[in-house]
């Protein structure tokens, strides 16, 4: 018994070391990039000149502090997704930043240097309208929050509510904005559309209504962006239909009507169909805003105006201009204006706000990315230089969510690709061979042999060998050269031109498709973005599917990827074909897809250019082939009888199988209906096409073989009950053969609910669900076996399988929540499998599949010991050593992509979500390469030692023999 | 006093099922409060990377500069509250909230879910130290080498061979006689030729001319000279 325990301990400790990270491996082959998302609010810390802080709040519910010199994160706080974590407003005063989150539910004050919360207050429910800082006697003391029907004032240092008042007539009046000019009053502006404006004055001390008036404004529909307060309390509005500006003195009793100023009198005109935008600036919340403001008349026309003694004067007309923004440093306020320079560049200039005069030597040239989008936001950080002139830096945000930080005279300080915060799908593509390698490969082509004679081929062979030798020598020289330099200065700049496949195919091209419609090609080794391409006119909630049609293996044909973009509203799709290595759009003509696409199918059939054929099935079950050359159509006709596909209609709970006819029409061959009144289909997954299974069966303790049921057509269908009551809810799983529609297995987990995460691979399905009775997450594993004999060992056919498989199932408690689940994948499938689990804490767990084996025995027997089965334990262990990303946590993991490398032991893992993390895992340790800690010094010293010892002892022996002979 | 305590614990009893999160949206919302402590580390060094997660990412809270935290808007039910930090390890706590807003905290036990081991509420979560993400490399040391059983097996006989003759004085004639006697005792029949000796002689003669085995060459070499 004792030896058993020892053996167990050994096997467990072996597991222990598998796929763990050693401290010296940190950053060696892994990297992480952190993102924030689309910036909605950005504020520069102007508290002190030396401050590098840039506070941002984004649409991903992230509040972060960036280092404005490098673009790195100081800290980042990731709130809950969805409307409950939505950041409504960001205000900053001194060291504190006030954030309103969750539709005005929470008011938080952050200590920006540390990144900790100072205070947090829960506000009453009600939809958020506006928030502002309020100053009294030059000191900012309060923050005021306007809701749909109430207004509340809070102390800035403690967050405590000072008063809260209900707004009068809030059922008819839409209150939208607030204003305070530091004179002890807060103005609330509301509007009754196409009727009048309501202005309510509150006293700051106790919230008493000082004054309330309504002003006729029949032309007005909304206050936001068309109205602003300028100068010492003058409400200024603009209207497109009447082509006029309107002003109103807030604190005068006699003015009961807005004064109209026709834009015509200023020689201005609003572009038709454009909602004009007014921008004013209030540098200090305790003081009234400036009397200068910017009016945007059309997408490329801004104008700086000034209101003086009831007259509006044009200070400067900016035409053409894309963006304009105010910035203040000390007492000086400037306006930065971006105007187009030529097709590829914009220039940003600084103008003093009070005169409209251009500051000399303030031009910043912004080069637009030809593959990117247009700039749409400008954030300016102005500061006073030593000679008292105003210097500035700008952050430009573009449509494709690139943040570019520039300083004079147009130097790009840093750049962030925030589109990567929302990766939808990805693929990994092998890198191409270098030119010389490709040349060598090209020799073996059939064409080459026919064209050339024998002698030229020999010569070609010799010359290519010579080139290889040369390349090798150059490589050796570089190694030697680099070795002499200190390690930090050796930095291999990766560019597209130097890209080539490495010895073990560990370096790959990561293709990432983001929700904003921007595509990226990223080098998997370093994380460098090698190319990017912004696809314009992508609808906001499109679905993407990325398909690799031709890999890099078919030189000289370029690799080819196809992206299917499908709009969720119309269901219509279109194809974008590109080269995954260089990111260039392919010239191949793409079939038009006039009808919504329901399903895509990548066939193993290849055309004469080695591109795999993609079948697209539309809602009339018609099939479109891409590419659709004659050759392809011929091949499709020949193989049509063996092409099957399935469609899922979750709204009707219907799964249907189709078969391709010779004329490329389709026929229904099976249908499975899962009644939608009881349960709904939440997910359907087949197996991954590039998966290899090395062993057909498992050797049991008694030396017999248990054969796996390896059905490549098997679909795992997960359903959830429509009844969500915790006693009656359940999760169901169906294993359905995709060709015949036969339900191979069916299991139900009672008192369980989703979200269900699952992996379907080899002969097993692992799924995770929430056990609502015991309130815990549970893993369940299903394994399918054919039994002790294979029915047909040469080929698997779904149509000829008389015996149903044996199904084994076991469940385990998982002591954590799960964000996503994936299984490792290796070249030949020899290496044992691990499950890669993304946790909400940001850790990525590599869980040996060995723990999820339904044959784990409850009672240890001789056989189970022989098979190395771990005895059953209800709770799954989580060890910190299994976290493959150590402290490099990945926020909001959405997906994990695994890809095989050229080494059997190594699997590449990319986790994406808000962040991107890439690493390699070795599920069975690195059995095919020398380990990192391989002791070259010891081995070589022992070898040399032995060598010298033999030399010396040989000499000594000779001397001794000589002496003996003389004796 | 005892009775009151009993009543309190009874109303928490796990038999009554906690409401499902989705269906309780318009009920009362409560606040989970507590404090996280990392002994010996200043709060500003770790709070910016830490978060409070309630039941996965269902509810999220942040830490204040003094290490305290509050998670707002949590409906009644039973939740696992954990502090996640990339640098420090905290044990999760289960917090039960009744529909009236009574709170209690207990140890998380996923197997016996109804077991109650009380924890203080408001939560006091003390870090059990930094995470141990890394495996230790097997370092090579002289002691490891020497303590290796193979090495021990090799070194000890060597020591005996080298040292024993030194310890036992072989020049002493009495001693020698004694040893010879004991050797004879071991070898019961001295007249019988030793098999191994015979074999070596045979092979060394046979192979001495062609190539010379290891032993053969040595024994033959003097003859050649």
Interface residues (C-beta under 8 A of the other chain):
Chain A: X16 X17 X20 X21 X22 X23 X24 X74 X75 X77 X78 X79 X80 X81 X84 X85 X102 X105 X106 X108 X111 X114 X115 X116 X117 X118 X119 X120 X122 X724 X725 X726 X727 X753 X772 X773 X774 X775 X776 X813 X815 X817 X818 X819 X840 X841 X842 X874 X875 X880 X881 X883 X886 X887 X888 X889 X892 X933 X935 X938 X961 X964 X965
Chain B: X17 X18 X20 X22 X23 X31 X43 X44 X47 X48 X49 X51 X53 X55 X56 X57 X58 X59 X60 X62 X63 X64 X65 X69 X70 X72 X73 X78 X80 X82 X84 X86 X87 X89 X108 X110 X111 X113 X131 X132 X133 X134 X135 X137 X138 X140 X221 X222 X225
